[in-house]
């Protein structure tokens, strides 16, 4: 997808994308089973067909069972969802978003280390611009 950002996936579409990001290309049956069969097989198929139309997944029709793969990288979709959430729920404030996220879920020591590393890099980048 060049030029414009992909459409924002629904919750059900995001679940399927997470399967594809984690496991790579999958058939409808494999995706359906990975989701724990929470919905019917035909529902999984219909959602994947809509996702194909929206450009969220690619469908390989060269085999008997069609194989689906994510058309957008996880980081791209996540970045888009965070931007949307930050704009809609937090008035565009990254500080409010991060503070709420960190107060809601306890971060592991490794996650805190990664956050500190990111903050140091952002501070360095800001100083370099001055």
N, CA, C and O atoms as a GROMACS GRO file, in nm:
protein
  520
    1UNK      N    1   0.084  -0.117   0.000
    1UNK     CA    2   0.000   0.000   0.000
    1UNK      C    3   0.088   0.123   0.000
    1UNK      O    4   0.155   0.153   0.099
    2UNK      N    5   0.089   0.190  -0.106
    2UNK     CA    6   0.173   0.308  -0.115
    2UNK      C    7   0.086   0.432  -0.118
    2UNK      O    8  -0.024   0.431  -0.172
    3UNK      N    9   0.138   0.538  -0.059
    3UNK     CA   10   0.073   0.666  -0.068
    3UNK      C   11  -0.025   0.696   0.043
    3UNK      O   12  -0.021   0.804   0.100
    4UNK      N   13  -0.113   0.604   0.076
    4UNK     CA   14  -0.210   0.632   0.182
    4UNK      C   15  -0.208   0.522   0.285
    4UNK      O   16  -0.165   0.409   0.259
    5UNK      N   17  -0.255   0.557   0.404
    5UNK     CA   18  -0.253   0.458   0.511
    5UNK      C   19  -0.368   0.358   0.491
    5UNK      O   20  -0.472   0.391   0.434
    6UNK      N   21  -0.347   0.236   0.538
    6UNK     CA   22  -0.450   0.134   0.523
    6UNK      C   23  -0.570   0.168   0.610
    6UNK      O   24  -0.556   0.245   0.706
    7UNK      N   25  -0.687   0.113   0.579
    7UNK     CA   26  -0.805   0.141   0.662
    7UNK      C   27  -0.785   0.084   0.802
    7UNK      O   28  -0.712  -0.013   0.821
    8UNK      N   29  -0.851   0.147   0.899
    8UNK     CA   30  -0.841   0.101   1.037
    8UNK      C   31  -0.917  -0.030   1.050
    8UNK      O   32  -1.036  -0.035   1.019
    9UNK      N   33  -0.850  -0.136   1.097
    9UNK     CA   34  -0.920  -0.265   1.110
    9UNK      C   35  -1.016  -0.265   1.228
    9UNK      O   36  -0.995  -0.198   1.328
   10UNK      N   37  -1.123  -0.343   1.212
   10UNK     CA   38  -1.218  -0.365   1.322
   10UNK      C   39  -1.151  -0.456   1.424
   10UNK      O   40  -1.042  -0.508   1.399
   11UNK      N   41  -1.215  -0.476   1.538
   11UNK     CA   42  -1.160  -0.566   1.640
   11UNK      C   43  -1.144  -0.708   1.586
   11UNK      O   44  -1.041  -0.772   1.609
   12UNK      N   45  -1.245  -0.757   1.513
   12UNK     CA   46  -1.238  -0.893   1.457
   12UNK      C   47  -1.126  -0.902   1.353
   12UNK      O   48  -1.053  -1.002   1.348
   13UNK      N   49  -1.112  -0.800   1.271
   13UNK     CA   50  -1.005  -0.798   1.171
   13UNK      C   51  -0.868  -0.794   1.237
   13UNK      O   52  -0.774  -0.858   1.191
   14UNK      N   53  -0.858  -0.719   1.344
   14UNK     CA   54  -0.732  -0.708   1.417
   14UNK      C   55  -0.692  -0.843   1.477
   14UNK      O   56  -0.574  -0.878   1.478
   15UNK      N   57  -0.788  -0.918   1.526
   15UNK     CA   58  -0.759  -1.053   1.578
   15UNK      C   59  -0.699  -1.140   1.468
   15UNK      O   60  -0.602  -1.212   1.491
   16UNK      N   61  -0.755  -1.133   1.350
   16UNK     CA   62  -0.706  -1.214   1.238
   16UNK      C   63  -0.569  -1.166   1.192
   16UNK      O   64  -0.482  -1.247   1.158
   17UNK      N   65  -0.550  -1.037   1.191
   17UNK     CA   66  -0.418  -0.983   1.155
   17UNK      C   67  -0.312  -1.029   1.255
   17UNK      O   68  -0.201  -1.062   1.215
   18UNK      N   69  -0.347  -1.031   1.384
   18UNK     CA   70  -0.250  -1.078   1.485
   18UNK      C   71  -0.208  -1.222   1.459
   18UNK      O   72  -0.092  -1.256   1.477
   19UNK      N   73  -0.301  -1.306   1.415
   19UNK     CA   74  -0.268  -1.445   1.380
   19UNK      C   75  -0.170  -1.445   1.263
   19UNK      O   76  -0.070  -1.516   1.265
   20UNK      N   77  -0.199  -1.366   1.161
   20UNK     CA   78  -0.113  -1.362   1.042
   20UNK      C   79   0.024  -1.303   1.073
   20UNK      O   80   0.124  -1.349   1.020
   21UNK      N   81   0.029  -1.201   1.158
   21UNK     CA   82   0.158  -1.143   1.195
   21UNK      C   83   0.242  -1.243   1.274
   21UNK      O   84   0.363  -1.251   1.254
   22UNK      N   85   0.178  -1.318   1.361
   22UNK     CA   86   0.250  -1.412   1.446
   22UNK      C   87   0.290  -1.539   1.373
   22UNK      O   88   0.399  -1.593   1.395
   23UNK      N   89   0.203  -1.588   1.284
   23UNK     CA   90   0.223  -1.720   1.224
   23UNK      C   91   0.252  -1.717   1.076
   23UNK      O   92   0.283  -1.821   1.017
   24UNK      N   93   0.242  -1.601   1.014
   24UNK     CA   94   0.264  -1.594   0.870
   24UNK      C   95   0.140  -1.635   0.792
   24UNK      O   96   0.034  -1.653   0.851
   25UNK      N   97   0.154  -1.651   0.661
   25UNK     CA   98   0.040  -1.685   0.577
   25UNK      C   99  -0.035  -1.810   0.626
   25UNK      O  100   0.027  -1.908   0.668
   26UNK      N  101  -0.167  -1.803   0.621
   26UNK     CA  102  -0.253  -1.910   0.674
   26UNK      C  103  -0.376  -1.928   0.586
   26UNK      O  104  -0.419  -1.836   0.518
   27UNK      N  105  -0.432  -2.048   0.590
   27UNK     CA  106  -0.560  -2.074   0.525
   27UNK      C  107  -0.671  -2.025   0.618
   27UNK      O  108  -0.646  -1.993   0.735
   28UNK      N  109  -0.792  -2.019   0.565
   28UNK     CA  110  -0.907  -1.979   0.647
   28UNK      C  111  -0.921  -2.074   0.766
   28UNK      O  112  -0.943  -2.030   0.879
   29UNK      N  113  -0.909  -2.202   0.741
   29UNK     CA  114  -0.922  -2.302   0.848
   29UNK      C  115  -0.817  -2.280   0.956
   29UNK      O  116  -0.848  -2.286   1.075
   30UNK      N  117  -0.694  -2.255   0.917
   30UNK     CA  118  -0.587  -2.233   1.015
   30UNK      C  119  -0.614  -2.107   1.099
   30UNK      O  120  -0.594  -2.107   1.221
   31UNK      N  121  -0.659  -2.002   1.034
   31UNK     CA  122  -0.692  -1.879   1.106
   31UNK      C  123  -0.808  -1.903   1.201
   31UNK      O  124  -0.806  -1.862   1.316
   32UNK      N  125  -0.910  -1.971   1.150
   32UNK     CA  126  -1.028  -2.003   1.229
   32UNK      C  127  -0.990  -2.082   1.354
   32UNK      O  128  -1.038  -2.052   1.464
   33UNK      N  129  -0.905  -2.181   1.338
   33UNK     CA  130  -0.863  -2.263   1.451
   33UNK      C  131  -0.775  -2.185   1.548
   33UNK      O  132  -0.785  -2.203   1.669
   34UNK      N  133  -0.689  -2.097   1.496
   34UNK     CA  134  -0.603  -2.016   1.581
   34UNK      C  135  -0.685  -1.922   1.669
   34UNK      O  136  -0.643  -1.886   1.779
   35UNK      N  137  -0.800  -1.882   1.619
   35UNK     CA  138  -0.888  -1.792   1.694
   35UNK      C  139  -0.973  -1.867   1.796
   35UNK      O  140  -1.050  -1.807   1.870
   36UNK      N  141  -0.957  -1.999   1.800
   36UNK     CA  142  -1.031  -2.078   1.898
   36UNK      C  143  -1.174  -2.107   1.858
   36UNK      O  144  -1.258  -2.137   1.942
   37UNK      N  145  -1.202  -2.098   1.729
   37UNK     CA  146  -1.336  -2.129   1.678
   37UNK      C  147  -1.446  -2.051   1.751
   37UNK      O  148  -1.557  -2.102   1.769
   38UNK      N  149  -1.415  -1.928   1.791
   38UNK     CA  150  -1.513  -1.846   1.863
   38UNK      C  151  -1.631  -1.806   1.774
   38UNK      O  152  -1.741  -1.784   1.823
   39UNK      N  153  -1.607  -1.798   1.646
   39UNK     CA  154  -1.715  -1.769   1.551
   39UNK      C  155  -1.722  -1.884   1.452
   39UNK      O  156  -1.636  -1.972   1.452
   40UNK      N  157  -1.823  -1.884   1.369
   40UNK     CA  158  -1.835  -1.988   1.268
   40UNK      C  159  -1.730  -1.973   1.159
   40UNK      O  160  -1.677  -1.865   1.135
   41UNK      N  161  -1.702  -2.083   1.094
   41UNK     CA  162  -1.604  -2.085   0.985
   41UNK      C  163  -1.644  -1.986   0.876
   41UNK      O  164  -1.559  -1.912   0.825
   42UNK      N  165  -1.772  -1.984   0.841
   42UNK     CA  166  -1.815  -1.895   0.733
   42UNK      C  167  -1.800  -1.748   0.774
   42UNK      O  168  -1.776  -1.662   0.689
   43UNK      N  169  -1.814  -1.718   0.902
   43UNK     CA  170  -1.792  -1.581   0.950
   43UNK      C  171  -1.646  -1.542   0.931
   43UNK      O  172  -1.616  -1.432   0.885
   44UNK      N  173  -1.555  -1.634   0.967
   44UNK     CA  174  -1.412  -1.610   0.947
   44UNK      C  175  -1.384  -1.584   0.800
   44UNK      O  176  -1.311  -1.491   0.766
   45UNK      N  177  -1.440  -1.667   0.713
   45UNK     CA  178  -1.421  -1.652   0.569
   45UNK      C  179  -1.472  -1.517   0.520
   45UNK      O  180  -1.404  -1.448   0.445
   46UNK      N  181  -1.593  -1.479   0.562
   46UNK     CA  182  -1.650  -1.351   0.519
   46UNK      C  183  -1.566  -1.232   0.564
   46UNK      O  184  -1.545  -1.137   0.489
   47UNK      N  185  -1.517  -1.238   0.687
   47UNK     CA  186  -1.433  -1.129   0.737
   47UNK      C  187  -1.305  -1.120   0.654
   47UNK      O  188  -1.261  -1.010   0.620
   48UNK      N  189  -1.245  -1.235   0.623
   48UNK     CA  190  -1.123  -1.234   0.542
   48UNK      C  191  -1.150  -1.181   0.402
   48UNK      O  192  -1.066  -1.111   0.345
   49UNK      N  193  -1.265  -1.213   0.346
   49UNK     CA  194  -1.300  -1.160   0.214
   49UNK      C  195  -1.314  -1.008   0.218
   49UNK      O  196  -1.268  -0.938   0.128
   50UNK      N  197  -1.377  -0.956   0.325
   50UNK     CA  198  -1.390  -0.811   0.340
   50UNK      C  199  -1.253  -0.747   0.360
   50UNK      O  200  -1.225  -0.639   0.308
   51UNK      N  201  -1.167  -0.815   0.437
   51UNK     CA  202  -1.032  -0.763   0.460
   51UNK      C  203  -0.953  -0.758   0.330
   51UNK      O  204  -0.872  -0.667   0.310
   52UNK      N  205  -0.976  -0.854   0.242
   52UNK     CA  206  -0.910  -0.854   0.111
   52UNK      C  207  -0.957  -0.733   0.031
   52UNK      O  208  -0.877  -0.662  -0.029
   53UNK      N  209  -1.088  -0.709   0.031
   53UNK     CA  210  -1.144  -0.595  -0.041
   53UNK      C  211  -1.091  -0.462   0.013
   53UNK      O  212  -1.070  -0.368  -0.063
   54UNK      N  213  -1.068  -0.456   0.144
   54UNK     CA  214  -1.019  -0.333   0.208
   54UNK      C  215  -0.868  -0.316   0.192
   54UNK      O  216  -0.815  -0.208   0.219
   55UNK      N  217  -0.800  -0.422   0.148
   55UNK     CA  218  -0.656  -0.414   0.132
   55UNK      C  219  -0.577  -0.446   0.258
   55UNK      O  220  -0.458  -0.415   0.265
   56UNK      N  221  -0.642  -0.507   0.357
   56UNK     CA  222  -0.572  -0.543   0.481
   56UNK      C  223  -0.498  -0.675   0.470
   56UNK      O  224  -0.397  -0.696   0.536
   57UNK      N  225  -0.549  -0.765   0.384
   57UNK     CA  226  -0.483  -0.894   0.362
   57UNK      C  227  -0.472  -0.920   0.212
   57UNK      O  228  -0.544  -0.862   0.131
   58UNK      N  229  -0.379  -1.007   0.179
   58UNK     CA  230  -0.362  -1.053   0.041
   58UNK      C  231  -0.406  -1.198   0.036
   58UNK      O  232  -0.385  -1.273   0.131
   59UNK      N  233  -0.467  -1.238  -0.075
   59UNK     CA  234  -0.514  -1.376  -0.090
   59UNK      C  235  -0.441  -1.443  -0.205
   59UNK      O  236  -0.442  -1.394  -0.318
   60UNK      N  237  -0.376  -1.555  -0.176
   60UNK     CA  238  -0.308  -1.636  -0.276
   60UNK      C  239  -0.405  -1.746  -0.319
   60UNK      O  240  -0.438  -1.836  -0.241
   61UNK      N  241  -0.450  -1.738  -0.444
   61UNK     CA  242  -0.548  -1.833  -0.495
   61UNK      C  243  -0.485  -1.944  -0.578
   61UNK      O  244  -0.556  -2.016  -0.648
   62UNK      N  245  -0.352  -1.958  -0.570
   62UNK     CA  246  -0.284  -2.056  -0.654
   62UNK      C  247  -0.299  -2.200  -0.604
   62UNK      O  248  -0.269  -2.294  -0.677
   63UNK      N  249  -0.344  -2.216  -0.481
   63UNK     CA  250  -0.364  -2.349  -0.426
   63UNK      C  251  -0.513  -2.375  -0.408
   63UNK      O  252  -0.594  -2.283  -0.419
   64UNK      N  253  -0.548  -2.501  -0.380
   64UNK     CA  254  -0.688  -2.536  -0.360
   64UNK      C  255  -0.748  -2.455  -0.245
   64UNK      O  256  -0.855  -2.395  -0.258
   65UNK      N  257  -0.679  -2.454  -0.131
   65UNK     CA  258  -0.720  -2.370  -0.018
   65UNK      C  259  -0.650  -2.237  -0.030
   65UNK      O  260  -0.527  -2.231  -0.033
   66UNK      N  261  -0.726  -2.130  -0.036
   66UNK     CA  262  -0.667  -1.997  -0.046
   66UNK      C  263  -0.586  -1.968   0.079
   66UNK      O  264  -0.623  -2.004   0.190
   67UNK      N  265  -0.474  -1.901   0.058
   67UNK     CA  266  -0.384  -1.866   0.168
   67UNK      C  267  -0.384  -1.714   0.181
   67UNK      O  268  -0.364  -1.641   0.084
   68UNK      N  269  -0.406  -1.669   0.305
   68UNK     CA  270  -0.411  -1.526   0.333
   68UNK      C  271  -0.285  -1.482   0.405
   68UNK      O  272  -0.228  -1.555   0.486
   69UNK      N  273  -0.241  -1.360   0.373
   69UNK     CA  274  -0.126  -1.301   0.442
   69UNK      C  275  -0.158  -1.154   0.469
   69UNK      O  276  -0.237  -1.092   0.398
   70UNK      N  277  -0.095  -1.101   0.571
   70UNK     CA  278  -0.117  -0.960   0.607
   70UNK      C  279  -0.059  -0.871   0.498
   70UNK      O  280   0.054  -0.891   0.453
   71UNK      N  281  -0.136  -0.773   0.457
   71UNK     CA  282  -0.090  -0.678   0.355
   71UNK      C  283  -0.023  -0.558   0.420
   71UNK      O  284   0.040  -0.476   0.352
   72UNK      N  285  -0.036  -0.548   0.549
   72UNK     CA  286   0.022  -0.435   0.622
   72UNK      C  287   0.103  -0.491   0.739
   72UNK      O  288   0.060  -0.586   0.805
   73UNK      N  289   0.218  -0.432   0.763
   73UNK     CA  290   0.303  -0.477   0.874
   73UNK      C  291   0.239  -0.439   1.006
   73UNK      O  292   0.166  -0.340   1.016
   74UNK      N  293   0.268  -0.517   1.108
   74UNK     CA  294   0.211  -0.494   1.241
   74UNK      C  295   0.240  -0.352   1.289
   74UNK      O  296   0.150  -0.284   1.340
   75UNK      N  297   0.363  -0.306   1.274
   75UNK     CA  298   0.400  -0.173   1.323
   75UNK      C  299   0.321  -0.062   1.255
   75UNK      O  300   0.286   0.037   1.319
   76UNK      N  301   0.294  -0.078   1.127
   76UNK     CA  302   0.218   0.024   1.053
   76UNK      C  303   0.075   0.031   1.107
   76UNK      O  304   0.024   0.140   1.134
   77UNK      N  305   0.012  -0.083   1.124
   77UNK     CA  306  -0.125  -0.086   1.175
   77UNK      C  307  -0.131  -0.036   1.319
   77UNK      O  308  -0.221   0.041   1.354
   78UNK      N  309  -0.036  -0.078   1.401
   78UNK     CA  310  -0.033  -0.034   1.540
   78UNK      C  311  -0.013   0.116   1.550
   78UNK      O  312  -0.078   0.183   1.631
   79UNK      N  313   0.076   0.169   1.469
   79UNK     CA  314   0.102   0.314   1.469
   79UNK      C  315  -0.026   0.389   1.432
   79UNK      O  316  -0.058   0.491   1.493
   80UNK      N  317  -0.096   0.340   1.332
   80UNK     CA  318  -0.220   0.404   1.288
   80UNK      C  319  -0.326   0.400   1.400
   80UNK      O  320  -0.394   0.500   1.424
   81UNK      N  321  -0.338   0.286   1.467
   81UNK     CA  322  -0.437   0.274   1.574
   81UNK      C  323  -0.403   0.364   1.693
   81UNK      O  324  -0.492   0.423   1.753
   82UNK      N  325  -0.274   0.373   1.727
   82UNK     CA  326  -0.232   0.459   1.838
   82UNK      C  327  -0.258   0.605   1.804
   82UNK      O  328  -0.307   0.680   1.888
   83UNK      N  329  -0.227   0.646   1.681
   83UNK     CA  330  -0.254   0.785   1.640
   83UNK      C  331  -0.401   0.817   1.652
   83UNK      O  332  -0.439   0.923   1.702
   84UNK      N  333  -0.485   0.724   1.607
   84UNK     CA  334  -0.630   0.744   1.614
   84UNK      C  335  -0.675   0.754   1.759
   84UNK      O  336  -0.750   0.846   1.794
   85UNK      N  337  -0.631   0.662   1.843
   85UNK     CA  338  -0.669   0.662   1.984
   85UNK      C  339  -0.621   0.789   2.054
   85UNK      O  340  -0.695   0.850   2.131
   86UNK      N  341  -0.498   0.828   2.026
   86UNK     CA  342  -0.442   0.948   2.088
   86UNK      C  343  -0.524   1.072   2.049
   86UNK      O  344  -0.553   1.158   2.132
   87UNK      N  345  -0.561   1.079   1.922
   87UNK     CA  346  -0.637   1.194   1.873
   87UNK      C  347  -0.778   1.195   1.931
   87UNK      O  348  -0.825   1.298   1.979
   88UNK      N  349  -0.846   1.080   1.928
   88UNK     CA  350  -0.987   1.073   1.967
   88UNK      C  351  -1.007   1.073   2.118
   88UNK      O  352  -1.092   1.145   2.170
   89UNK      N  353  -0.929   0.992   2.190
   89UNK     CA  354  -0.952   0.974   2.332
   89UNK      C  355  -0.868   1.066   2.422
   89UNK      O  356  -0.906   1.094   2.535
   90UNK      N  357  -0.753   1.111   2.372
   90UNK     CA  358  -0.662   1.187   2.456
   90UNK      C  359  -0.631   1.326   2.402
   90UNK      O  360  -0.532   1.388   2.442
   91UNK      N  361  -0.715   1.375   2.313
   91UNK     CA  362  -0.699   1.511   2.263
   91UNK      C  363  -0.566   1.538   2.196
   91UNK      O  364  -0.518   1.651   2.196
   92UNK      N  365  -0.504   1.434   2.141
   92UNK     CA  366  -0.377   1.450   2.072
   92UNK      C  367  -0.256   1.449   2.163
   92UNK      O  368  -0.144   1.474   2.118
   93UNK      N  369  -0.276   1.420   2.291
   93UNK     CA  370  -0.166   1.427   2.388
   93UNK      C  371  -0.098   1.291   2.406
   93UNK      O  372  -0.158   1.199   2.462
   94UNK      N  373   0.026   1.278   2.359
   94UNK     CA  374   0.097   1.153   2.382
   94UNK      C  375   0.123   1.129   2.531
   94UNK      O  376   0.127   1.014   2.575
   95UNK      N  377   0.141   1.236   2.607
   95UNK     CA  378   0.165   1.222   2.751
   95UNK      C  379   0.046   1.156   2.820
   95UNK      O  380   0.064   1.062   2.897
   96UNK      N  381  -0.074   1.204   2.791
   96UNK     CA  382  -0.195   1.146   2.852
   96UNK      C  383  -0.212   1.001   2.812
   96UNK      O  384  -0.250   0.918   2.895
   97UNK      N  385  -0.184   0.969   2.687
   97UNK     CA  386  -0.195   0.831   2.640
   97UNK      C  387  -0.099   0.739   2.714
   97UNK      O  388  -0.138   0.633   2.763
   98UNK      N  389   0.028   0.780   2.723
   98UNK     CA  390   0.129   0.698   2.788
   98UNK      C  391   0.101   0.685   2.937
   98UNK      O  392   0.112   0.576   2.993
   99UNK      N  393   0.064   0.795   3.002
   99UNK     CA  394   0.035   0.791   3.146
   99UNK      C  395  -0.081   0.696   3.174
   99UNK      O  396  -0.077   0.619   3.270
  100UNK      N  397  -0.184   0.702   3.092
  100UNK     CA  398  -0.299   0.613   3.112
  100UNK      C  399  -0.260   0.468   3.089
  100UNK      O  400  -0.299   0.380   3.165
  101UNK      N  401  -0.184   0.443   2.983
  101UNK     CA  402  -0.142   0.306   2.952
  101UNK      C  403  -0.057   0.248   3.064
  101UNK      O  404  -0.078   0.133   3.104
  102UNK      N  405   0.037   0.326   3.116
  102UNK     CA  406   0.126   0.276   3.221
  102UNK      C  407   0.055   0.263   3.356
  102UNK      O  408   0.096   0.181   3.439
  103UNK      N  409  -0.048   0.341   3.380
  103UNK     CA  410  -0.121   0.329   3.506
  103UNK      C  411  -0.222   0.214   3.500
  103UNK      O  412  -0.266   0.164   3.604
  104UNK      N  413  -0.259   0.174   3.381
  104UNK     CA  414  -0.360   0.069   3.363
  104UNK      C  415  -0.302  -0.071   3.373
  104UNK      O  416  -0.362  -0.160   3.433
  105UNK      N  417  -0.185  -0.091   3.315
  105UNK     CA  418  -0.120  -0.222   3.312
  105UNK      C  419   0.021  -0.210   3.367
  105UNK      O  420   0.095  -0.118   3.331
  106UNK      N  421   0.058  -0.302   3.455
  106UNK     CA  422   0.193  -0.299   3.512
  106UNK      C  423   0.294  -0.342   3.406
  106UNK      O  424   0.281  -0.448   3.345
  107UNK      N  425   0.394  -0.258   3.384
  107UNK     CA  426   0.499  -0.288   3.286
  107UNK      C  427   0.602  -0.379   3.351
  107UNK      O  428   0.631  -0.368   3.470
  108UNK      N  429   0.657  -0.469   3.271
  108UNK     CA  430   0.763  -0.557   3.321
  108UNK      C  431   0.892  -0.477   3.330
  108UNK      O  432   0.903  -0.371   3.268
  109UNK      N  433   0.991  -0.526   3.405
  109UNK     CA  434   1.120  -0.456   3.410
  109UNK      C  435   1.181  -0.438   3.271
  109UNK      O  436   1.241  -0.334   3.242
  110UNK      N  437   1.166  -0.537   3.184
  110UNK     CA  438   1.219  -0.526   3.048
  110UNK      C  439   1.145  -0.417   2.970
  110UNK      O  440   1.207  -0.340   2.897
  111UNK      N  441   1.014  -0.410   2.984
  111UNK     CA  442   0.938  -0.306   2.916
  111UNK      C  443   0.977  -0.167   2.966
  111UNK      O  444   0.989  -0.073   2.888
  112UNK      N  445   0.997  -0.155   3.098
  112UNK     CA  446   1.041  -0.027   3.154
  112UNK      C  447   1.178   0.013   3.100
  112UNK      O  448   1.203   0.130   3.073
  113UNK      N  449   1.268  -0.086   3.087
  113UNK     CA  450   1.400  -0.059   3.030
  113UNK      C  451   1.386  -0.007   2.887
  113UNK      O  452   1.453   0.089   2.848
  114UNK      N  453   1.300  -0.071   2.808
  114UNK     CA  454   1.279  -0.028   2.670
  114UNK      C  455   1.220   0.112   2.664
  114UNK      O  456   1.258   0.192   2.579
  115UNK      N  457   1.127   0.142   2.753
  115UNK     CA  458   1.066   0.275   2.757
  115UNK      C  459   1.171   0.380   2.792
  115UNK      O  460   1.176   0.486   2.729
  116UNK      N  461   1.254   0.350   2.890
  116UNK     CA  462   1.360   0.445   2.928
  116UNK      C  463   1.458   0.467   2.813
  116UNK      O  464   1.502   0.580   2.789
  117UNK      N  465   1.492   0.361   2.742
  117UNK     CA  466   1.581   0.374   2.627
  117UNK      C  467   1.519   0.463   2.521
  117UNK      O  468   1.586   0.549   2.464
  118UNK      N  469   1.391   0.442   2.494
  118UNK     CA  470   1.320   0.525   2.396
  118UNK      C  471   1.317   0.670   2.440
  118UNK      O  472   1.341   0.760   2.359
  119UNK      N  473   1.289   0.695   2.568
  119UNK     CA  474   1.285   0.832   2.618
  119UNK      C  475   1.421   0.900   2.605
  119UNK      O  476   1.429   1.017   2.566
  120UNK      N  477   1.528   0.828   2.638
  120UNK     CA  478   1.663   0.885   2.622
  120UNK      C  479   1.690   0.922   2.476
  120UNK      O  480   1.747   1.027   2.448
  121UNK      N  481   1.650   0.834   2.384
  121UNK     CA  482   1.671   0.861   2.242
  121UNK      C  483   1.589   0.982   2.196
  121UNK      O  484   1.638   1.065   2.120
  122UNK      N  485   1.465   0.991   2.243
  122UNK     CA  486   1.382   1.106   2.207
  122UNK      C  487   1.439   1.236   2.262
  122UNK      O  488   1.437   1.339   2.194
  123UNK      N  489   1.491   1.231   2.385
  123UNK     CA  490   1.554   1.350   2.443
  123UNK      C  491   1.677   1.390   2.362
  123UNK      O  492   1.699   1.509   2.337
  124UNK      N  493   1.757   1.294   2.322
  124UNK     CA  494   1.877   1.320   2.242
  124UNK      C  495   1.836   1.382   2.108
  124UNK      O  496   1.896   1.480   2.064
  125UNK      N  497   1.736   1.324   2.044
  125UNK     CA  498   1.689   1.377   1.916
  125UNK      C  499   1.641   1.521   1.929
  125UNK      O  500   1.666   1.604   1.841
  126UNK      N  501   1.573   1.552   2.039
  126UNK     CA  502   1.524   1.688   2.063
  126UNK      C  503   1.640   1.784   2.083
  126UNK      O  504   1.640   1.894   2.029
  127UNK      N  505   1.740   1.741   2.161
  127UNK     CA  506   1.858   1.826   2.183
  127UNK      C  507   1.931   1.852   2.052
  127UNK      O  508   1.981   1.962   2.028
  128UNK      N  509   1.938   1.750   1.967
  128UNK     CA  510   2.009   1.764   1.839
  128UNK      C  511   1.941   1.865   1.747
  128UNK      O  512   2.006   1.925   1.662
  129UNK      N  513   1.810   1.883   1.764
  129UNK     CA  514   1.736   1.978   1.681
  129UNK      C  515   1.755   2.122   1.727
  129UNK      O  516   1.734   2.215   1.649
  130UNK      N  517   1.795   2.142   1.852
  130UNK     CA  518   1.810   2.277   1.907
  130UNK      C  519   1.933   2.346   1.856
  130UNK      O  520   1.960   2.461   1.892
   0.00000   0.00000   0.00000
